[in-house]
Amino acid sequence: MTGPRRGDPHRMLMQAVRERAERDGIARIVANSSEAWASATFRGARHNLSLQLEGDGGDDRATKLAAALAIMEFRLPGHLVADIALTARKTYADGMAVEIEALTLEDG
């Protein structure tokens, strides 16, 4: 018997955040990056996502997204989300940009 299929945690995390953001009326992920991370006992990756919120009510939508991410159960086979947070907000005339940082760890 085989375990869960391991995939690219960055791609899977982006997809999960994109789906959540779309429910909150957030337009799109405009930039993303990932880099390997390790401690004495764990291996994983740090992830950064930049999202663009277009239109009015961006601050409320960003707050709602931050709350949702804090309690969201991510399904990333072979990985777990150890930490995720909305770390920055910047308001523009036509919307808002937000930054999300996450840490995933290899499971198993």
N, C-alpha and C positions, 0 to 999 in steps of 0.2 A: 504494500500500500504506500502511496506517495503522499507527501504533505502538500500544503497550499503552494500554488505556483508562485514563484518569486518573480517580481517584475521590477521595473525602474521606479523607485519610490518618488522621484521628482515628477515624473509624468503622471503617476497615479494621484499624487497630492494635488498637482495642478488641476486635474480633472475634477477631483472632489471639491476643491475650493471654487472652481468655475461653476459647477452645478449649484453650489450653495449661493454664490454671489448672484447668479441669474435669478434665483428665487427672491432675492432681496432687491432686484432691480438695478444691479450693478452691471455696467456695460461690458467690460472686458478686461482681461489680463493684458497689459501692454508691455511688460518686461518680466523676465524671470531668470534666475540663476541658481546653481547648486554647486556645492563643493564638498568633498569628502571630509569627514570629521571622525576623530577617534579619541578615546580616553584610555586609561589603563585597563578598563574592563569592557568597554563597549565600542562598537563601530557603527557608523551611520553617515549622515550627511546633513549639512545646514542648507536651508532653502530660503530664497528671497523671491517674493512675488510683488509686483506693482500693479495695482488695479486702478482703472479710471471710472469714476462715478459721474455720469453726465446728468445735467438738469438740477432742479431744485431738491432740497431736502437731503443733500449729501451727508451732512453731519449725522442726521438721524439714521440714515441707511448704514453709515460706517459703524455707528454704535451698535446697531442691530446685528451687523455682520460680526463684529468683535465678540459680542455675547454668544452668538451661534457657534463660532469657531471654538470658544472656550469649552463648550459642552459637547461638541460634535464627536461622534464615534466614527473614526476613519477606518476604512477597510483597505489596507495595503498589504496584500499577502506577502509574508516574509519580512515585514517591517511594522514598526509601530511609531506613532507620533508621540514623542516624549514631551514636546512643548510647541505651542503655536500661539502667536499673538499678533494683533494689529499694532505696529510699532510707530507709525507716523501717519499724519494727515496733512494735506496741503490744499487749501481752498483756492480755486481759480474763478474767473468770471463766469465760466460756463460749466462748472462742476467741481469735483474734488478728486485728488489722487490719494491713495492709501498704500502703505507698505505693510506687508505681512512677512514675518520671519517664523520659520519652523525648524525643528530638529527632529529627524527621524532616526531610529535605531534599528539595526538588523535584529530580527527576532529569531533566536535559535542558534 
